[in-house]
Amino acid sequence: MVVAFAVPARSPSDPIDHLLALDHGGRGIAGFFTPGAALGAARALMGARRVLIATGFVVAEGMPETDGPPGAAVLGRALRRLGAQVRYTSDPVVLPVLEASLRALDEPLDVFAYPEGPDAASNVLKRERSTHLVAIERPGRGRAGDYLNARGVSVAQWNRPLDEMFVQAGRTGVRSHALLDLATHALSRARGPRYKSRTPRLAGRRPVTIGVGDGGNEIGMGRVRARLAREGALMARIASVVSVDHLVVAGVSNWGAYGIVAQLGRLTGQPLLHTPTDERTMIDACVSAGAVDGLTRRREPTVDALPADTHAAIVALLGLSWGDLSKRGERA
């Protein structure tokens, strides 16, 4: 298998960027990878008070994937250790997988099912009063208002519109507001008369938004949608129009979350990243809780068709990339 790097030659040589840029699936992430994004996201999360992490990509009925929940658990643990209050939300079918990831790290199970209904996003935002919203491997609506997988097939019936929180949180200066409005109106029509996207004025300071993805169809990819559209007709159709303040692209979304944690470790001087053994344990726990590989759709300890040992090796290298040698004696 040929593995490509997506970091442009002109970029600073940050080893964390180079690890995140491994394009094992040949998805062409060089076209939308942004060097320094993980560091930018980490800086934005420094001093975060209340963080809500949305994750989970349901590829078919009853089939949440293994990419996303581990990254959410690892990032959430790091932020909690730095003093933030962290909560997690997803579809009901994803919650057992998310909870399994958290249990593997001995983390609190502070999770809730994202509610249904037209006021779900505004109610959650008002209740949680989050200073930061983070999405990790979570579907974002495309230009037609649908949620599409990498093959262009709709997965809307299995994934609730969590991206509405990010739409309502808003980004000033987004160039794709018109396209986002069209997508939102299309989504309203598709979900029937009871669904109406509302974008109320949020009380107080709006949350900082962060997205992590690997395929172009996730929350946050609206930030690089013009670049994605140049990748071809399929990508132009599936690419999300939902933008964020900070977008982290990686070969696997879990890696993107781990990259942010590695950068938080670099900024604080604390060993915040999990261990290779933790990584294997989390993947096994996800599968036992009902998760499947998002590409193969098999219930096996793989993520995006890569074995657990590969992901454990990435974790080990991310730790070494900023000088965390605390687990150097552990087998990768």
C-alpha positions as CSV (number, residue, x, y, z in Angstrom):
1,M,0.0,0.0,0.0
2,V,1.3,3.4,-0.9
3,V,1.0,6.0,1.8
4,A,1.2,9.7,0.8
5,F,1.9,12.8,2.9
6,A,-0.3,15.8,2.6
7,V,1.9,18.5,4.1
8,P,2.9,20.9,1.4
9,A,6.7,21.3,1.0
10,R,6.5,25.0,1.9
11,S,5.0,24.4,5.3
12,P,7.0,24.4,8.6
13,S,8.2,20.9,9.4
14,D,6.0,20.1,12.4
15,P,6.3,16.3,13.1
16,I,2.7,16.3,14.4
17,D,1.4,17.7,11.1
18,H,3.3,15.1,9.2
19,L,1.8,12.3,11.2
20,L,-1.7,13.6,10.8
21,A,-1.1,14.0,7.1
22,L,-0.6,10.3,6.4
23,D,-3.1,9.6,3.6
24,H,-3.3,5.9,4.0
25,G,-6.6,5.6,2.0
26,G,-5.5,7.8,-0.9
27,R,-8.3,10.2,-0.3
28,G,-6.4,13.2,-1.6
29,I,-6.3,15.1,1.7
30,A,-3.4,17.1,0.4
31,G,-6.0,19.2,-1.3
32,F,-7.6,20.3,2.0
33,F,-5.0,19.6,4.7
34,T,-4.0,22.7,6.6
35,P,-0.6,22.7,8.3
36,G,-0.6,24.1,11.8
37,A,-4.4,23.4,12.3
38,A,-4.0,21.0,15.3
39,L,-1.8,23.6,17.0
40,G,-4.3,26.3,16.3
41,A,-7.1,24.2,17.7
42,A,-5.1,23.4,20.8
43,R,-4.4,27.1,21.4
44,A,-8.1,27.9,21.0
45,L,-8.9,25.2,23.7
46,M,-6.4,26.5,26.2
47,G,-8.4,27.9,29.1
48,A,-11.7,26.3,27.9
49,R,-14.3,26.3,30.6
50,R,-17.2,24.3,29.3
51,V,-16.7,22.0,26.3
52,L,-19.4,20.0,24.4
53,I,-18.0,17.3,22.1
54,A,-20.2,15.9,19.3
55,T,-19.1,12.6,17.7
56,G,-20.3,9.5,16.0
57,F,-20.9,8.6,12.4
58,V,-23.6,5.9,11.9
59,V,-22.9,4.3,8.5
60,A,-26.0,2.1,8.5
61,E,-28.8,1.1,10.8
62,G,-27.4,0.2,14.1
63,M,-23.8,0.5,12.9
64,P,-21.8,3.4,14.4
65,E,-18.2,3.4,13.3
66,T,-15.0,3.0,15.4
67,D,-13.6,6.4,14.2
68,G,-14.7,9.3,16.4
69,P,-15.6,8.1,19.9
70,P,-12.0,7.2,20.8
71,G,-10.8,10.6,19.6
72,A,-13.6,12.3,21.6
73,A,-12.7,10.4,24.8
74,V,-9.0,11.2,24.5
75,L,-9.5,14.9,23.8
76,G,-12.2,15.1,26.5
77,R,-9.9,13.6,29.1
78,A,-7.1,16.0,28.2
79,L,-9.4,19.0,28.5
80,R,-10.8,17.8,31.8
81,R,-7.3,17.4,33.2
82,L,-6.7,21.0,32.2
83,G,-9.7,22.1,34.2
84,A,-12.6,22.2,31.7
85,Q,-16.0,20.8,32.2
86,V,-16.6,18.3,29.4
87,R,-19.8,16.7,28.1
88,Y,-20.5,14.6,25.1
89,T,-23.5,14.1,22.8
90,S,-24.4,11.9,19.9
91,D,-27.2,9.6,18.6
92,P,-28.6,7.0,21.0
93,V,-27.0,4.2,19.0
94,V,-23.6,5.8,19.4
95,L,-23.7,6.3,23.2
96,P,-22.7,2.7,24.2
97,V,-19.6,3.1,21.9
98,L,-18.8,6.5,23.3
99,E,-19.3,5.3,26.9
100,A,-17.0,2.2,26.2
101,S,-14.2,4.6,25.0
102,L,-14.6,6.7,28.2
103,R,-14.6,3.6,30.4
104,A,-11.4,2.4,28.8
105,L,-9.8,5.6,30.0
106,D,-11.5,5.6,33.4
107,E,-13.3,8.8,32.5
108,P,-16.7,10.1,33.7
109,L,-19.6,9.1,31.5
110,D,-21.0,12.6,31.1
111,V,-22.9,11.9,27.9
112,F,-26.4,12.5,26.6
113,A,-28.4,11.6,23.6
114,Y,-28.9,14.6,21.3
115,P,-32.6,15.3,21.3
116,E,-35.0,15.2,18.4
117,G,-37.2,18.1,17.3
118,P,-36.9,21.5,15.6
119,D,-35.6,23.3,18.8
120,A,-33.0,20.7,19.7
121,A,-30.0,22.7,18.8
122,S,-31.1,26.0,20.4
123,N,-32.2,24.1,23.6
124,V,-28.9,22.3,23.9
125,L,-26.9,25.5,23.4
126,K,-28.9,27.4,25.9
127,R,-28.7,24.6,28.5
128,E,-25.1,23.7,28.1
129,R,-23.7,27.3,27.7
130,S,-20.6,25.8,26.2
131,T,-17.6,28.0,25.6
132,H,-16.3,25.5,23.0
133,L,-18.1,23.1,20.6
134,V,-16.0,20.3,19.1
135,A,-17.1,17.9,16.4
136,I,-15.0,14.8,15.7
137,E,-16.0,12.6,12.7
138,R,-19.5,13.8,12.7
139,P,-21.6,14.2,9.5
140,G,-22.2,17.7,8.2
141,R,-24.9,18.6,5.7
142,G,-23.9,18.9,2.1
143,R,-25.1,21.5,-0.4
144,A,-28.4,19.8,-1.0
145,G,-29.1,19.6,2.8
146,D,-28.5,15.8,3.0
147,Y,-25.9,13.9,5.0
148,L,-23.9,11.7,2.7
149,N,-21.3,9.1,3.1
150,A,-18.1,8.8,1.1
151,R,-20.0,7.0,-1.7
152,G,-22.6,9.7,-1.9
153,V,-25.3,7.6,-0.2
154,S,-27.6,9.4,2.3
155,V,-27.1,8.5,6.0
156,A,-29.5,11.2,7.2
157,Q,-32.0,8.7,8.7
158,W,-29.4,7.4,11.1
159,N,-27.7,10.6,12.1
160,R,-29.5,13.4,13.9
161,P,-28.7,17.0,12.8
162,L,-26.1,17.8,15.4
163,D,-24.5,20.1,13.0
164,E,-27.3,22.6,13.6
165,M,-25.5,23.5,16.8
166,F,-22.5,24.6,14.8
167,V,-24.7,26.5,12.3
168,Q,-26.4,28.4,15.1
169,A,-23.1,29.1,16.9
170,G,-22.2,30.8,13.6
171,R,-19.0,32.0,12.1
172,T,-18.5,35.6,11.1
173,G,-17.1,36.1,7.7
174,V,-17.9,32.7,6.3
175,R,-17.8,32.9,2.5
176,S,-20.4,30.1,2.0
177,H,-23.3,31.6,3.9
178,A,-25.5,31.5,0.8
179,L,-24.7,27.9,0.2
180,L,-25.3,27.0,3.8
181,D,-28.7,28.8,3.7
182,L,-29.7,26.7,0.7
183,A,-28.6,23.5,2.3
184,T,-30.4,24.4,5.5
185,H,-33.7,25.1,3.6
186,A,-33.3,21.8,1.8
187,L,-32.8,20.0,5.1
188,S,-36.0,21.6,6.5
189,R,-38.0,20.4,3.5
190,A,-36.5,16.9,3.7
191,R,-37.4,16.6,7.4
192,G,-40.9,17.7,7.0
193,P,-43.1,20.6,8.3
194,R,-42.2,20.0,12.0
195,Y,-38.5,20.8,11.3
196,K,-37.5,24.3,10.9
197,S,-33.9,25.5,11.3
198,R,-33.8,28.4,13.7
199,T,-30.8,30.6,14.2
200,P,-31.5,32.6,17.3
201,R,-29.1,35.2,18.7
202,L,-27.1,33.4,21.4
203,A,-26.9,35.1,24.7
204,G,-23.4,36.2,25.6
205,R,-20.3,35.2,23.8
206,R,-20.7,32.6,21.1
207,P,-18.9,29.3,21.4
208,V,-15.6,28.7,19.7
209,T,-16.1,25.9,17.2
210,I,-13.7,23.2,16.2
211,G,-14.1,20.4,13.7
212,V,-12.1,17.2,13.0
213,G,-12.6,15.1,9.9
214,D,-10.9,13.0,7.3
215,G,-13.3,12.6,4.3
216,G,-14.8,16.0,3.5
217,N,-18.3,15.2,4.6
218,E,-17.9,16.1,8.3
219,I,-18.8,19.1,10.3
220,G,-16.2,21.8,9.7
221,M,-15.4,21.0,6.1
222,G,-17.4,24.1,5.0
223,R,-14.2,26.0,5.8
224,V,-12.4,24.4,2.9
225,R,-15.4,23.6,0.7
226,A,-14.1,25.4,-2.3
227,R,-10.9,23.3,-2.2
228,L,-13.0,20.1,-1.8
229,A,-15.2,20.9,-4.8
230,R,-12.1,20.9,-7.0
231,E,-11.5,17.3,-6.1
232,G,-14.3,16.1,-8.4
233,A,-18.1,15.9,-8.8
234,L,-18.6,13.3,-6.0
235,M,-16.6,15.3,-3.5
236,A,-18.4,18.5,-4.5
237,R,-21.7,16.7,-3.7
238,I,-20.8,15.1,-0.4
239,A,-18.7,18.0,1.0
240,S,-20.2,19.6,4.1
241,V,-21.1,23.3,3.9
242,V,-20.9,23.6,7.7
243,S,-17.9,25.6,8.8
244,V,-16.0,26.1,12.1
245,D,-13.5,28.4,13.5
246,H,-10.7,25.8,13.5
247,L,-10.7,22.8,11.2
248,V,-8.3,19.8,11.7
249,V,-7.9,17.4,8.8
250,A,-6.2,14.0,9.3
251,G,-5.8,10.7,7.6
252,V,-8.1,9.3,10.3
253,S,-10.3,11.5,12.4
254,N,-9.2,9.9,15.7
255,W,-5.6,10.9,14.7
256,G,-6.8,14.5,14.3
257,A,-8.1,14.6,17.9
258,Y,-4.9,12.9,19.2
259,G,-2.9,15.5,17.3
260,I,-4.7,18.3,19.2
261,V,-4.0,16.5,22.5
262,A,-0.3,16.2,21.5
263,Q,-0.2,19.9,20.8
264,L,-1.9,20.6,24.2
265,G,0.8,18.5,25.8
266,R,3.4,20.6,24.0
267,L,1.8,23.9,25.1
268,T,1.4,22.9,28.7
269,G,4.3,20.5,29.2
270,Q,2.0,17.8,30.5
271,P,1.7,14.2,29.3
272,L,-1.9,14.4,28.2
273,L,-1.9,11.8,25.4
274,H,-3.0,8.2,26.1
275,T,-0.8,5.2,25.6
276,P,-0.6,2.7,22.8
277,T,-2.1,0.1,25.1
278,D,-5.0,2.5,25.9
279,E,-5.6,2.8,22.1
280,R,-5.9,-1.0,21.6
281,T,-8.2,-1.2,24.6
282,M,-10.5,1.5,23.4
283,I,-10.8,0.0,19.9
284,D,-11.6,-3.4,21.4
285,A,-14.2,-1.8,23.7
286,C,-15.8,0.1,20.8
287,V,-16.3,-3.1,18.9
288,S,-17.7,-5.0,21.9
289,A,-20.2,-2.1,22.3
290,G,-21.4,-2.6,18.8
291,A,-19.2,-0.4,16.6
292,V,-18.0,-1.4,13.1
293,D,-15.2,-0.3,10.9
294,G,-16.5,2.6,8.9
295,L,-15.0,1.4,5.6
296,T,-15.3,-2.4,5.8
297,R,-18.5,-2.4,8.0
298,R,-17.2,-5.4,9.9
299,R,-17.3,-5.7,13.7
300,E,-13.5,-6.1,14.1
301,P,-10.8,-4.1,15.9
302,T,-9.9,-1.9,13.1
303,V,-10.5,1.8,12.3
304,D,-10.8,2.9,8.6
305,A,-9.5,-0.6,7.6
306,L,-6.3,-0.2,9.6
307,P,-5.5,-2.6,12.4
308,A,-5.3,-1.5,16.0
309,D,-1.5,-1.9,16.0
310,T,-1.2,0.8,13.3
311,H,-3.2,3.2,15.4
312,A,-1.2,2.3,18.5
313,A,1.9,3.2,16.6
314,I,0.5,6.6,15.6
315,V,-0.2,7.3,19.3
316,A,3.4,6.3,20.2
317,L,4.8,8.5,17.5
318,L,2.6,11.5,18.4
319,G,3.9,11.2,22.0
320,L,7.5,11.1,20.8
321,S,6.9,14.0,18.4
322,W,7.0,16.6,21.1
323,G,9.3,14.8,23.5
324,D,6.9,12.9,25.8
325,L,9.1,9.9,26.6
326,S,7.2,8.8,29.6
327,K,6.0,5.6,27.8
328,R,9.0,5.0,25.7
329,G,9.4,1.5,27.1
330,E,5.9,0.4,26.0
331,R,5.5,-1.7,22.9
332,A,3.8,0.3,20.1
